[in-house]
């Protein structure tokens, strides 16, 4: 059943047309993800659905009585009630019913043997009990505790809401909205301010949710696990795709290529027709002019396809000036505290050249602080940090604190690389979509995503061989994240990255280090591999009980060599697949030629083709045998 339908919704802000013509429907119980580059109008569209904004034209039709939950609609917190009271306020009707049931029980006890009073009170009690059960009267307290635990609010349950941080208040409002269980949830970046465990809890909650969900998120892993349909805002228009985020990516590419091919073919046909018309007109005879006019009329009636459009995307790669030694980083009993609060202690870290490490953990465990200690921005309280030979450290700060707000984009980058020519700096900025007058915009006026792109420009130009990245995908749209992941995949150096982006971790990491309870636990593989091991309650790969440091290093080296061997085998298999495809195409072409009687008119030519064909068949057979051995 359709609960929401938009028809040709349009919205402009001044001369900027944000939504040109948006139409889609949402079914009962459906979970749809809404994606698009930053500034494409996703939040504006959601506000129109929620009634926070008014469309310039078009229609927004909803099922009668549809209850909508929108995070920004939840109202301000009073600041005086506690976190627990805020969540329990959702169930005030159940609390009143419970009080009424207790009152009816008391009255029935006092009625004694009066049959008329007992009949009247009993009927009311039965009806109210059924309503109490139907409205989760016996389970709402458990629901509240589940939200407190899932969103990491249990330790704050007795705290006044006025004392909460911005992120904690957002989580509280999200929890309150989830407990209201509306027919349609409108979620704009719901995973912001959530750690990995809370995001995983939210995923499971939404997958079991009875209502419909429309969600905006840059968390592609979250989209993959929650959404069964995707909608993309592109150039003010919206298109929908069945499937999760990964399936949407594949289908979007296919659709774009099909449309581009159709457009190119039509353009060729138009050019051909125009050339024929021009030729007829050059003849300048009555018949040729009539033919030209006839073709012109057919050309005018042709339904012209629009050239498929894509938003501008970032394009860059990381390079290095030199290679490091085999040992990149070693720490000995590293520790850091703030007052009585110990973030971590006795950390022994050993990073080898080429390691690709994801550093994860709950919010506040000290991940960013650890990176800052490694870069020298902060000093550890205890322990020693030793960087290896030839190490050049590149650091990406998630808050871009190193940028100068008073400078222009061009000056910000050029001042850091004064030996470069202006055209070289502008060329580098152009890779990150800063073109034309964009480079003269003050850094202070940039959005979070734009500041992130400036910081990435500087990081790219430095050509460091060790990258320390603190939440590098924050503020980047999905396409930019894909490009960043591709750039890191080709990076020949060493990477240590703090991230909550599980999709990103899966793409780049070969090792996951979890900072928890002041210690570091190491798991080989990407996020999915780590999650599987944790689900099976396996011991961390980094804990080698009873082994000496030398033995541990040997085990790590074996593991790293095994990863390199597997990677080399995968690359060899891909190369074999490509060669087999080429050889089979060549063999098919020769087979067709040998089937042509014309070929046999030249005996020498036929013999040469036969020789090549037989050689190719032998090569293909050998390639398949080698492929099977690798497989």
Buried (B, 14 or more C-beta within 10 A) or exposed (E): EEBBBBBEBBBEEEEEBBBBBBBBBBBBBBBBBBBBBBBBBBBBBBBBBBEBBEBBEBEBEBBEEBEBBBBBBBEEBEEEBBBBBBBBEBBEEBBEBBEBBEEBEEBBEEBEEEEEBBEBBBEBBEEBBEBBEEBBBEEBBEBBBBBBEBBBBBEBBEBBBEEBEEEBBBBBBBBBBBBEBBBBBBBBBBBBBBBBBBBBBBBEBBEEBEBBBBBBBBBBBBBBBBBBBBBBBBEBEBBBBEBBBBBBBEBBEEEBEEBBEEBEEBEEEEEEBEEBBEEBBEEEEEEBEEBBEEBBEEBEEEEEBEEBEEBEEBEBEBBBEEEBEEBBBBBBEBBBBEEEEBBBBBBBBBBBBBBBBBBBBBBEBBBBBBBBBBBEBBEBBEBEBEBBEBBBBBBBBBEBEEBEEEBBBBBBBBEBBEEBEEEEBBEBBBBBBBEEEBBEBBBEEBEBBBBBBBBBBBBBBBBBBBBBBBBBBBBBBBBBBBBBBBBBEEBEBBBBBBBBBBBBBBBBBBBBBBBBEBBBBBBBBBBEBBBEBBEEEEEBBBEBEEEEEEEBBEEBEEBBEEBEEEEEEEEEBEEBEEBBEEBBEBBEEBEEBBEEEEBBEEEEEBEEBBEBBEEBBEBBEEBEEBBEEEE
